[in-house]
Amino acid sequence: MDRTALRRELEACIAAFRRGELTEERLRGLRDRLDAERRPRQDLLYLQTMNTSLHAPVRGMTRVIDGRLDEGPMDGEEWPYRCVLDAIRDGWRVIQFPDLGLLMDETRAMGLGCEFILEKWDDS
């Protein structure tokens, strides 16, 4: 239910209340429609790559889909994306690029380094 439809339904309920015609059933029906409405959901995709290039081969992947952690297939050949650019082409948006500061000193690996974080929004 979009905001305009919701506003109209609430105004109709107010008018019915003023006329003494508002029923509990009508209010419960409105509540049930609101409960059934899905809120926008953010899914995340973490891709670890060999270097900072969008074309670099993916070497690790984790997803958060519908609020659940999904490590994905164990076999890298079954991963849905071979590189970050494949994910972008599939509608994922990059929200964090690799932290280049972690790549400055090879003797002290302090993190994943070449990790891209991408997001998708589901409004349905």
Residue pairs with C-beta under 8 A, 6 or more apart in sequence:
1 9
1 33
1 34
1 37
6 34
9 30
10 30
13 22
13 26
13 27
13 30
16 22
16 23
16 26
38 122
38 123
38 124
40 121
40 122
40 123
41 66
41 67
41 121
41 122
42 119
42 120
42 121
43 63
43 64
43 65
43 66
43 119
43 120
43 121
43 122
44 63
44 64
44 117
44 118
44 119
45 61
45 62
45 63
45 64
45 87
45 92
45 117
45 118
45 119
45 120
46 60
46 61
46 62
46 63
46 115
46 116
46 117
46 118
47 58
47 60
47 61
47 81
47 84
47 87
47 115
47 116
47 118
48 58
48 59
48 60
48 61
48 112
48 114
48 115
49 56
49 57
49 58
49 59
49 83
49 84
49 98
49 114
49 115
49 116
50 56
50 57
50 59
50 114
51 114
52 97
52 98
52 100
52 103
52 114
54 83
54 84
54 85
54 88
55 83
55 84
55 85
56 83
56 84
56 114
57 82
57 83
58 76
58 79
58 81
58 82
58 83
58 84
59 76
60 112
61 71
61 72
61 79
61 81
62 69
62 70
62 71
62 72
63 69
63 70
63 71
63 72
64 70
72 78
72 79
72 80
73 79
80 86
80 87
80 90
81 87
81 90
84 94
84 116
84 118
87 118
88 94
88 118
91 120
92 118
92 119
92 120
93 118
93 119
93 120
94 116
94 117
94 118
95 117
95 118
95 119
96 115
96 116
96 117
97 116
98 112
98 113
98 114
98 115
98 116
99 111
99 113
99 115
102 109
102 110
102 111
102 112
102 113
103 113
103 114
